[in-house]
Amino acid sequence: MSRTWTHRRGHGTCAGKLAVQGEITKGSRMVEDLEIALQGVMHEKNSLLEVRENGSDETRDVFLSFQQHVFETDLKAEEMEVLEEELKMQLKRIKELEEAPAEKKIHLSKEMQRHVGRSWEVEDELQSAVSMIEEPTSLLANHL
């Protein structure tokens, strides 16, 4: 019996070793599969972190670009206001220059009318004076 037992025990040990080796192989494959899966997860994590970092950079860049455009727009609006004021001043000056000759013409015309009116008055007075001189002259001529 002891020999059978040994034989069975030896046979059992061999079968047991094969079973253990099978389990070890199976476990090794599972570890390899888990390592591959872990590498995939780590790669995905790194990719997501990179996307997040790049996204943060891109978001910051977009925000800075937006701020720059807002600043430039405000600056252009202010420049337009200044230019508009300058344009108004230039248009006012042009209008003044255009009106100046007209005002001078009106002033000269009034002066001329006033002088013409005066010259008519002077002419009338001269006519009166001539008449006044002619009467006594004719009276004197008649008496002589």
C-alpha positions in Angstrom: 0.0 0.0 0.0 2.7 2.3 0.7 4.1 1.9 -2.7 0.7 2.7 -4.3 0.5 5.7 -2.1 3.9 6.9 -3.2 3.1 6.2 -6.7 -0.1 8.1 -6.4 1.6 10.7 -4.4 4.2 11.1 -7.1 1.6 11.1 -9.8 -0.4 13.6 -7.8 2.6 15.8 -7.4 3.3 15.8 -11.1 -0.3 16.5 -11.9 -0.3 19.1 -9.2 2.8 20.7 -10.6 1.2 20.9 -14.0 -1.9 22.4 -12.6 0.2 24.9 -10.6 2.3 25.7 -13.7 -0.9 26.2 -15.7 -2.2 28.5 -13.0 1.1 30.4 -13.0 1.0 30.7 -16.8 -2.6 31.8 -16.7 -1.7 34.3 -13.9 1.3 35.5 -15.9 -0.9 36.1 -18.9 -3.4 37.9 -16.8 -0.6 40.1 -15.3 0.6 40.8 -18.9 -2.9 41.6 -20.0 -3.4 43.9 -17.0 0.0 45.5 -17.6 -1.0 46.2 -21.2 -4.4 47.5 -20.1 -2.6 49.7 -17.5 -0.3 51.0 -20.1 -3.3 51.9 -22.3 -5.0 53.6 -19.3 -1.8 55.5 -18.5 -1.4 56.5 -22.2 -5.0 57.7 -22.3 -4.5 59.6 -19.0 -1.3 61.3 -20.4 -3.2 62.1 -23.6 -6.1 63.6 -21.6 -3.6 65.6 -19.5 -1.9 66.9 -22.6 -5.3 67.8 -24.1 -6.2 69.5 -20.9 -2.9 71.4 -20.8 -3.1 72.3 -24.5 -6.7 73.3 -24.0 -5.7 75.5 -21.1 -3.1 77.1 -23.3 -5.5 77.5 -26.2 -8.2 78.9 -23.9 -5.7 81.4 -22.5 -4.5 82.3 -26.0 -8.1 82.8 -27.2 -8.9 84.9 -24.1 -5.8 87.1 -24.6 -6.6 87.4 -28.3 -10.2 88.5 -27.4 -8.8 91.0 -24.9 -6.5 92.4 -27.5 -9.3 92.7 -30.0 -11.5 94.5 -27.5 -8.6 96.9 -26.7 -8.0 97.5 -30.4 -11.7 98.1 -31.0 -11.9 100.6 -28.1 -8.8 102.3 -29.4 -10.2 102.6 -32.9 -13.5 103.9 -31.5 -11.6 106.6 -29.6 -9.5 107.4 -32.7 -12.7 107.7 -34.7 -14.2 110.1 -32.2 -11.0 112.3 -32.3 -11.1 112.2 -36.1 -14.8 113.1 -36.1 -14.1 116.1 -33.9 -11.2 117.1 -36.2 -13.5 116.7 -39.2 -16.2 118.8 -37.6 -13.6 121.6 -36.8 -12.4 121.4 -40.4 -15.9 121.6 -41.8 -16.7 124.5 -39.6 -13.5 126.3 -40.7 -14.4 125.6 -44.4 -17.9 127.0 -43.8 -16.4 130.1 -42.2 -14.0 130.5 -45.1 -16.8 130.1 -47.6 -19.1 132.5 -45.7 -16.3 135.1 -45.2 -16.3 136.3 -48.8 -20.1 136.4 -48.8 -20.1 138.4 -45.6 -17.4 140.7 -47.0 -19.5 141.1 -50.2 -22.6 141.9 -48.1 -20.6 144.4 -46.0 -19.1 146.0 -49.1 -22.5 146.1 -50.7 -24.0 147.9 -47.7 -21.0 150.3 -47.6 -21.5 151.0 -51.3 -25.2 151.6 -50.8 -24.5 153.9 -47.9 -21.8 155.7 -50.0 -24.1 155.8 -53.0 -26.9 157.0 -50.9 -24.6 159.7 -49.5 -23.4 160.6 -53.0 -27.0 161.1 -54.0 -27.4 163.3 -51.0 -24.2 165.2 -51.8 -25.4 165.5 -55.4 -28.7 166.8 -54.2 -27.0 169.3 -51.9 -24.6 170.3 -54.7 -27.7 170.9 -57.0 -29.2 173.0 -54.2 -26.0 174.9 -53.8 -25.6 175.4 -57.5 -29.3 176.6 -57.6 -28.6 178.9 -54.8 -25.6 180.3 -56.5 -27.3 180.6 -59.9 -30.1 182.7 -58.5 -28.0 185.4 -57.1 -25.7 185.2 -60.1 -28.5 185.7 -62.5 -29.9 188.5 -60.4 -26.5 190.2 -60.4 -26.2 189.6 -64.1 -29.6 191.2 -64.6 -28.7 194.2 -62.6 -25.5 194.9 -64.3 
